[in-house]
Amino acid sequence: MRSFTPLVLSLLGATAAVSAAEPAADAASDVHTLTTDTFKDFVKEHDLVLAEFYAPWCGHCKALAPKYEEAATELKSKNIPLVKVDCTEEEELCRDYDVDGYPTLKVFRGAEDPKPYGGARQTDSIVSYMTKQSMPAVSDVTEDNLEEFKTLDKIVIIGYVGSDDKTADKSFADFAESQRDNYLFGVSHDAAIAKAEGAKQPSIVLYKDFDEKKAVYDGKLDEESLLKWVKTASTPLVGELGPETYSKYMAAGLPLAYIFAETAEEREKFAEDFRPIAEKHRGEINIVTLDAKLFGAHASNLNLEPETFPAFAIQETKKNAKYPYDQTKKIDAKEVGKFIKNVLAGKVEASIKSEPIPETQEGSVTVIVGKNYQEVVLDNEKDVLVEFYAPWCGHCKALAPKYDELAALYADVPEFKEKVVVAKVDATANDVPDSITGFPTIKLFPAGKKDEPVEYNGSRTVEDLVTFIKENGKYEIDGFQGGAKKAQEGGDVTSSAAQAAETPAEEEGHDEL
C-alpha cells in the first residue's frame, strides 16, 4: 500500500464537511434503530442485515447518515434492512462485536458470525454491495432474465460455458466465489444465448454502464489472469477520483494519472480528450479527473503547486514515485500523452521532495531525507530502523529522548555501528516510498530483506525496541550487550514495564496524518 493517506483523509473530510450541513433525517426513517434488547432477535429474524455501530458525536458518522438513509430506502424493496446502534448507549453490545472505531459497518446473516462491510461509504456502493450479498456467488442466467440481470449493477460479469465443460464451469465458479464482494456474477450454459451475445463457449463477458458497455474475455480461466482482466475492463478509461472510487484505484496497483480541474465542465472536457490516450495505455496506467476545488490540496503531495490549475501529475503507486507535469504548460492531451508515454518507458526522472542532505550527521540518530533515503535505508547490508515522524506530532516529541538513547547503544560501539543503523525521516518534508498512516511509524528494514520491512507496534521503550531489532534484524544484535553497557551507565534504561507505568497513556498513541 502506498502513502496516499493525506488524499483519502481529504476526500473523507470534504465529504464530511458537505454532509454535516445537510438536514437531519426525517423521523420516518427506513433505518432501524436497535438496542441491546432488540438487536440479536432482529438479526436472527432476517437473512441479511447491514448494521452501523456509531457515536452521535462522530463526524464521519454524521457524514454517512444521509447516504445510509438513502441506501436503506433503496434496499427496503429488496428486503435488506439497514440498522444502526448507538455505541454511547449500548456499550456492552458494541464490545461484543469488537467495535473499536466509528462508524463500524458489519454484515449479518442470521445466526452466523458477522463480517466487515467491504464497500465504500456511499449510497450507490452500499446498495451495490448489499445486493451482491443477497445473491448467490453465481446466478443462473437464462433467455428470460438475461436483460434484467445485466442491469442489476454497474458492472455485471456473465460466464458463457458449455453445459458439459465441467473444468471451465468450476474455474469460473471458484473465481466468482473469491470476488463475490466486488462483482455480480452470472452463468449461462445455453450456446444460443452466448452466440446472440457475440461470445463463444467458454468466455466471459463483462457488462458495464460506461465506455464501450461490454468487454469479452476468452483467455485462460485461471484466477490470476481473470482478475487482472476484470480489474482492467471494469475501470473507466478516464474516471472521477473521489471517496467512492479511491480504494478501487489503489487496489488496481497501476500508476495513477491525475487531472486536476476546478469545474465539472473542464473535467468532462479533459475526460473526453484523454479517452483515446487511456485506451492506448489501458492496463498500463489509470487516468482520473479530480475536483481541484475540493481536493486541490492533494496537488502538493504530488509535488505540484496547489494553487495552479488545471494541473497534471502521475504517481507510481507501488513505489510512490511522482512525476508532475510542468505547470507552466497548457494541459494539452496530445502533449501530455507524450509525457505519459515517456514516464511509462522510464524516460522521465521522478520528482523527489527532499530537504538538503545533511553535510554531517549530528547525534546518534541518522537523519534521512528524500534524496538519500535509497542510499541509507535500502542500498546497504545493514539492519536499518527508521522512524517516520512529523515535527508537529506530540507522540514523536515524547519518543525523541528514548530514540536518541536507543541509537547511542549501536552508534557508540564500532562493531554494532557497522551492522545496525537507527534513523529518522520527516515524512512531511521528504518523499518516502513507504505506506505511512500515522506518526510516529517505526519500521525495521533487515539486511538482505529490504523489500520486507517489519513495522513496530509495541510499547515505545528502549528495552522493547532493542528486543525488536534483535528478533527481526539479520544480525540479531542485542544493543545492551558488549560495549553498549557503557551507554547504560550514563543514563538508566528502565524496564519496559517501568517505563510504561511512568509514561502517560496518551504518549503511546499514534497521531493520524
RABEL-V106776 format. One record per residue. PSI is psi in whole degrees, -180 to 180 (999 if undefined). Layout:
# RABEL-V106776
PSI  PSI
This chain:
# RABEL-V106776
145  169  73  10  -40  -36  -48  -35  -37  -35  -49  -39  -42  -40  -42  -40  -40  -47  -30  -24  -9  151  156  153  149  153  -31  72  146  -1  126  125  119  159  180  -37  -26  -17  -55  -39  -40  -46  -41  -28  -8  142  -31  129  138  126  135  124  119  173  136  -30  -6  121  -41  -31  -41  -39  -36  -30  -53  -33  -39  -38  -44  -41  -39  -39  -43  -38  -11  -39  -20  7  42  97  145  134  164  150  126  107  -14  -20  -32  60  -45  -41  -42  -36  -38  -30  21  43  116  14  163  142  149  127  131  146  127  137  92  -126  -1  158  140  161  155  144  131  14  -178  161  58  153  -54  -39  -41  -45  -46  -47  -46  -30  -44  -41  -27  -9  161  164  -38  125  146  130  129  176  -34  -35  1  -54  -39  -43  -37  -27  4  -21  168  -31  124  133  125  129  127  104  138  145  -23  6  79  -35  -50  -39  -45  -41  -44  -42  -41  -41  -43  -41  -39  -23  17  -25  -19  -28  159  126  143  163  140  135  11  115  -32  -40  -44  -45  -42  -28  6  28  148  172  129  147  165  135  128  117  138  158  27  172  -126  6  -32  155  145  135  126  30  -159  140  45  153  -43  -46  -43  -45  -41  -44  -45  -44  -42  -48  -27  -2  127  147  -48  105  177  125  127  -173  -34  -28  -12  -52  -39  -43  -36  -40  -21  -29  12  157  146  124  126  133  107  128  148  -21  155  -35  -42  -45  -39  -41  -45  -40  -42  -43  -35  -5  -45  -36  -41  -38  -41  -37  23  133  -10  -34  148  138  131  154  155  134  106  -25  -38  -42  23  -26  -25  -18  -37  -29  -18  14  34  158  122  4  -1  106  153  160  161  141  154  139  125  103  -29  -36  -4  30  143  138  83  140  141  115  -6  -10  152  145  85  126  -40  -47  -41  -32  -39  -39  -45  -46  -42  -37  -46  -28  0  22  -1  131  135  146  131  117  124  142  165  144  128  133  -36  150  119  131  178  -27  124  126  124  145  175  -39  -16  11  -48  -46  -46  -39  -43  -37  56  173  42  153  122  118  124  130  121  115  171  139  -30  -6  118  -38  -34  -41  -38  -33  -27  -52  -35  -37  -38  -43  -41  -48  -37  -30  -30  -40  -27  -3  111  -47  -25  -40  -30  -11  -23  133  131  118  169  154  135  101  -4  -19  -3  139  132  146  17  158  115  117  -6  166  143  147  130  128  145  128  96  146  135  -10  47  -24  5  61  150  121  139  129  13  -173  148  68  155  -44  -46  -35  -37  -45  -40  -45  -42  -43  -25  -12  159  -38  -9  43  133  110  -18  -8  171  -141  -14  -18  -26  -35  -33  -32  -28  -19  123  138  106  167  159  -36  -42  -43  -38  -37  -32  -18  125  146  -37  -21  -18  15  -165  107  124  156  999
